[in-house]
Amino acid sequence: MASNGIPGRVAVIGMGCSRFGERWDASTEDLILEAYTECLASAGITRDDVDAYWLGTLSSGMSGLTLSRALGSDDKPVTRVENMCASGSEAFRNACYAVAAGAYDVVMAVGVEKLKDSGFSGLLRQDPPGDGTAPEISMTAPAAFSLLDPAYCAKYGTHPDEMRDAMTHVAWKNHDNGSRNPKAQFRSPVAKDTISKAPKVAGRLGVFDCSGVSDGAACALIVPAERAHEYTETPMYVAALSLVAASGRGALDPAYDYTTFPEVVRSAKDAYAQAGIDDPRTQLSLAEVHDCFTPTEIVLMEDLGFTAPGQAVKDVLAGEFDADGRLPVNPDGGLKSFGHPVGASGLRMLYEAWLQFRGEAGERQLTDPHTALTHNLGGRPGGCVSFVSIVTRERNH
Amino acid sequence: MSIGLLSYAAYLPRHRLGRRVVAGYDEDSTTMAVAAAATALKDQRAPAALFFATSSPAYADKTNATAIHAALGLPDQVLAADLCGTGRSGYAAIRSAAQTGGLAVCGDVRVGRPGSSDEKFGGDGAAALLFGEGKPIAEVLGTASRTEEFLDRWRAPHSVTGQQWEERFGAERYTRLIRATAADALNAAGLADADHVALACPNTAIVKRAATLVKGQKSVVTSPIGFSGAADAAIAMSAVLDTAEPGDTILVLSATDGCDALVLRATERLSEARQPVPVAQQRDGGLAVPALTYLSWRGLVELEPPRRPEPDRVAAPPASRAVSWKFGLTGTRCEACGFVHIPPARVCRKCAALDRMSPAPVAGLAGTVVTYTVDRLAYSPSPPMIQAVIDVDGGGRCTVEVTDAEPDALHVGARVRFSFRRLFTAGDVHDYFWKAVLTHGQ
């Protein structure tokens, strides 16, 4: 059993990201082209320099043709991957492996999602014909993640009001961060009172506890690390890529308590080992995590090792993960206010690390960021896929 | 050995429209029949046959009794058949079971036009009567029947609500039929009159005058929930069995398009083998349902749905492959390590053993809420949807909907049991599955 990773073997030399939001003006193709154009320009290359593509999308198109038709790219390999909300990270991970293997010199990972054309609220599922018994066909994502709240309070004796305050703080922080992001879906700070008193969606989750349902696309260009400087003076190096898919045991196992994602704990441990990180609290400059719902971000702070189990509520309320805290989490606004176009989100997280390392993050620029973590999750408590990457400004390996 | 009544049970749904007992949006004649039959069959051998009577079948052109059969986990050699029609069908189920042995289970959802006496004075419910060889709780002493064609009540097959001729016309016919049939049955039983009379009739004038029509030494009762169609006689009979003393004789009269009668005598065993929760206790209390919500449940008004897609139609092959799970709520237990899988799995999630599973039935077990949520976004025929993670007594965990509960009644640690329900209907296919209901000290 080995998860060797490819630390320091590949680098990102260009990225692009569309504006996220209710993009009634843009089709899937338009969103892809918006991110793609920026991406090629940032690397200073043209379409024909790209050898192969990986496309991540949950439901905005089938097969590699969704991308090759949009780009008009003849006879280049395009692989479409789907791993629920981690699809964008999956496209990136597999594109990195293709470069590390030496199969291609220049590979593009693209993630896209066009959610707002359905006319429905929230995410839609496309399930195979079934027997009508699976809880996830009826239970929505906010409901599934709201299960964390009563379970967490019961386990740690956290007063429900304090938990509510921490959930509110997460939403407030991410909206505040997003207000400094011109590409975010929501660009206004939101008062804590407005957040905590919002109409309920599921459990105690109000509308401001849920990530933005959004249209958008993001992409990355990956090359062998030793050739990165041929394209840019400020590439971003990939130190770790980890993915874990659960057996779904938690949903069946009375030993699981709905206060943690064991898949996240395992993927983080794997990524830290690949990157040689032994104290994420001090070694990371920033983290982009999967804040699909506010309790998720609280629990992730523990699962990713940013704080001890049972301490996240206190640390969140102390502002430790605010933009000016000891470890800024979701400085770009996160899924909460940047928006969550499913297939694009994993690449959008990497885009923030890219901008921060290059000093291009504008109003939200952090001081001397050098190491970032991105965490992307698909599924729900009780059974999910979890992706963790570590990217660095310098080539450390 | 002769065939006698071995057990009985009634099921009254929890919801109330004023005083009226109403089935929840996720209940139908089939699901209520499962609830009554499961109680009647507890600690009993599988019945020789299952006869299901209703005037509100969930399906036509498909047997409804097979879903009940599957939910009860009965052997596949057991005949299960529908008798769809009226109170006569209910009696036919009872008489067939009494003659040949078997389970008669009668369930009905009665719908009246808004404001009608059917809406106000009808009732929804089910009852099951198990007949067979063994030590009976009541012996059958005699039966009698009279059939007559006349128009008192009728309903077009596609109509939700029915109609009635001028009530006094039917009352005149039924008065004669009831007296004559009662006399025949008592003759056959060798009795002058019975201790208890249970009278079922769709004609409300007859129900009001029940005590003046037939003499009962100790009581004359009609259904405590009002007229409940094909379930009326079985529910009224259950109410009598709740209180009758050993040795008492019971005359059951079911007057629909004629009159049918069954005479029973309670045995010594009755006092120790009554249903766990008497009809009168089930009748008390309940959850108030607003009139508009009730009307939406019956399809009489359409409310604004959540902005979510309706679920897909259940697919026949996966439902068939999973029949013991979907209908019987049976998981699997790993023979290597004991880990329980709800739903069933072939590979053990704990020890990875492959195909070393034995069935783990959980339908009759209780459980505890681990965590829960109220989903205001989910598509539901009656939002909001409540879902809970349940740890089952004796092992295993599942996530299921919670029904018959106010959203604020849930808490971590709440105790629940399981109830067979209709989750939704898509493409005219009903999605039958199990939900959790809070245990109310029963």
Interface residues (C-beta under 8 A of the other chain):
Chain A: S118 G119 F120 S121 G122 L124 D127 P129 G130 D131 G132 T133 P135 I137 S138 M139 T140 P142 A143 A144 S146 L147 L148 P150 A151 A154 K200 V201 A202 G203 S247 G248 R249 A251 L252 D253 P254 Y256 D257 Y258 G382
Chain B: P306 R307 R308 P309 P311 D312 V314 A315 P317 P318 A319 R321 A322 W325 K326 F339 V340 H341 I342 P343 A345 R349 K350 V370 T371 Y372 T373 V374 D375 R376 L377 A378 Y379 S380 M385 Q387 V389 D391 G395 G396 R397 C398 T399 V400 E401 H411 V412 G413 L423 F424 D431 Y432 F433
